[in-house]
Amino acid sequence: MKTPRTGILLACAWLAATPLPASSHLDDPAQLVSDTAGRILTRLNENHAQYHQRPELLKDVVREDLLPLLDVRYAGRLILGRSGRDASAEQLDAFTEAMSNLLINRYAEGLLQFRSEEQLEVLPLRGELNERMTRVRTRVRLESGGFAPVDYVFRRTDGGWKAFDVVVEGISYVTTYRNQIMPEVQAEGLDAVIARLNQGQLVLSD
């Protein structure tokens, strides 16, 4: 199956981020994007041949270096929207796990197709940091010479700044997935949707 363009752009964005000047704010979300990209790129460069022989190992890279920066549980609640209002804590945990596995698979596929000539520029933040929602704007330079905007939406949590949405070329992944999942949950129930996600029977498009 061809990796969705969104998945490739997301992987390129995390990998090719231009290093930012040292920041006095250790929890600056823009700096977090740059630092995470640097760690992933280092691992990819050091194990390039191995990852192409065993691409499943890239899932470990995503799980260890990228997933801790994402607030997948909060994003999951946003994706479920009103269809998840009555969900139990156990159901939310199961849905979060299913969505995490989906993201890990898609990012790993994107990393495998990463091209080093693609570069990302982290743009200056607009205004002051907002603890409820701060957008880190970036743009990926493509082979064609053009740019694709990839923005990360952060909020401050007890564990620091976490990204809960990614907006690729103006399209929110939370909104995209909500539009696909909410009708399924309303029709079949959350447990059935979780089972289908885990079994690969419910395929979500980017």
C-alpha positions in Angstrom: 0.0 0.0 0.0 1.3 3.4 -0.9 2.2 5.6 2.0 -0.2 8.6 2.2 1.4 11.9 1.3 0.5 13.2 4.7 2.5 10.5 6.4 5.6 11.2 4.3 5.3 15.0 5.0 5.0 14.4 8.7 8.1 12.1 8.8 10.1 14.6 6.7 9.1 17.4 9.0 10.3 15.7 12.1 13.5 14.5 10.4 14.6 17.6 8.5 14.0 20.3 11.0 16.6 23.1 10.9 18.3 23.4 14.2 17.1 26.4 16.3 19.3 28.7 18.3 19.7 27.7 21.9 16.6 28.8 23.8 16.4 30.0 27.4 13.1 28.2 27.6 13.8 24.5 28.0 10.1 23.7 27.4 9.8 25.9 24.3 7.6 23.8 21.9 9.4 25.0 18.8 12.7 23.9 20.3 11.0 20.5 21.1 10.2 20.0 17.4 13.8 20.8 16.4 15.3 18.6 19.2 13.1 15.7 18.4 13.9 15.9 14.7 17.6 15.9 15.5 17.4 12.7 17.6 15.4 10.9 14.9 17.7 12.0 12.1 20.7 10.9 14.0 19.3 7.4 14.6 18.2 7.1 10.9 21.7 8.1 9.6 23.5 5.8 12.0 21.3 2.8 11.1 20.2 3.6 7.5 21.1 0.2 6.0 19.6 -1.8 8.8 16.3 0.1 8.6 16.0 -0.5 4.9 16.6 -4.2 5.5 14.3 -4.3 8.5 11.8 -1.4 8.2 9.8 -2.7 11.1 12.6 -1.4 13.4 11.5 2.2 12.5 8.5 1.6 14.6 10.8 1.6 17.7 12.3 4.9 16.6 8.8 6.5 16.4 7.7 4.9 19.6 10.8 6.0 21.6 11.6 9.4 20.2 8.4 10.8 18.8 5.4 9.4 20.7 6.5 10.9 24.1 6.0 14.3 22.5 2.5 13.6 21.5 -0.6 13.9 23.7 -2.3 10.9 22.0 -4.9 10.5 24.8 -6.1 14.1 24.5 -6.1 13.9 20.7 -8.1 10.7 21.0 -10.8 12.5 23.0 -10.9 15.2 20.4 -11.2 12.6 17.6 -14.1 10.9 19.3 -15.8 14.2 20.0 -19.4 13.8 21.3 -19.4 10.1 20.4 -16.9 9.5 23.2 -18.6 11.4 26.0 -19.9 8.3 27.7 -16.7 6.3 27.1 -15.1 4.7 30.2 -11.5 5.2 31.2 -10.7 1.7 30.0 -12.3 2.4 26.6 -10.4 5.6 26.2 -7.1 3.8 27.1 -7.9 1.1 24.5 -8.8 3.7 21.8 -5.6 5.7 22.6 -3.5 2.5 22.2 -5.2 1.8 18.9 -4.6 5.3 17.6 -1.0 5.2 18.9 -0.3 2.1 16.9 -1.9 3.6 13.8 0.4 6.7 14.1 3.5 4.6 14.7 2.8 2.6 11.6 2.2 5.7 9.4 5.2 7.6 10.7 7.5 4.6 10.3 6.3 4.2 6.6 7.0 7.9 6.1 10.5 7.6 7.6 11.4 4.8 5.2 10.6 7.1 2.3 12.4 10.1 3.7 14.6 11.9 1.3 17.5 13.9 2.8 17.1 16.7 0.3 13.8 17.7 1.8 14.3 20.2 4.6 12.1 21.8 7.1 12.1 25.4 8.4 10.7 26.1 11.8 9.0 29.5 11.6 9.0 32.1 14.4 6.1 31.8 16.8 3.3 34.3 16.4 2.5 36.1 19.7 3.0 34.8 23.1 2.9 31.1 24.2 -0.6 30.0 25.0 -0.8 27.1 27.4 -4.0 25.8 26.0 -3.0 26.0 22.3 0.2 27.1 20.7 0.9 26.4 17.0 4.5 25.7 15.9 4.5 26.6 12.2 6.9 24.8 9.9 7.3 24.2 6.2 8.8 21.3 4.3 10.8 22.0 1.2 9.9 19.6 -1.5 11.8 18.1 -4.5 9.7 20.3 -6.8 11.2 23.4 -5.1 7.9 24.3 -3.4 6.9 24.2 0.2 4.3 22.3 2.1 3.2 23.8 5.5 3.2 21.3 8.4 2.1 22.9 11.7 2.1 21.3 15.2 -0.5 22.3 17.8 0.8 22.1 21.4 -0.7 22.5 24.8 1.0 22.6 28.2 0.4 19.5 30.3 1.7 18.3 33.7 4.4 16.5 31.6 5.4 19.7 29.7 4.4 20.8 26.2 2.7 18.1 24.1 1.4 18.1 20.5 -2.2 17.1 20.1 -2.8 17.9 16.5 -0.9 18.2 13.3 -2.1 20.4 10.4 -0.7 19.4 7.0 -1.3 21.8 4.1 -4.2 23.3 6.1 -5.8 19.9 7.0 -6.0 18.9 10.7 -5.4 15.2 11.3 -7.7 15.4 14.4 -10.6 16.7 12.3 -9.9 14.3 9.4 -10.0 11.3 11.7 -13.0 12.6 13.7 -15.0 12.9 10.5 -14.2 9.2 9.8 -14.5 7.7 13.3 -17.4 9.5 14.8 -20.0 8.0 12.4 -18.5 4.5 12.9 -18.7 4.8 16.7 -22.3 6.1 16.5 -23.3 3.2 14.2 -21.4 0.3 15.8 -20.2 1.4 19.3 -16.7 2.3 20.5 -15.7 -1.2 21.4 -16.4 -2.4 17.8 -14.4 0.5 16.3 -11.4 -0.2 18.6 -11.5 -3.9 17.6 -11.6 -3.0 13.9 -8.7 -0.6 14.3 -6.6 -3.2 16.0 -7.4 -5.8 13.4 -6.7 -3.4 10.5 -10.3 -3.7 9.3 -11.0 0.0 9.7 -8.6 1.9 7.4 -8.4 5.7 8.0 -7.4 8.0 5.2 -5.3 11.1 5.7 
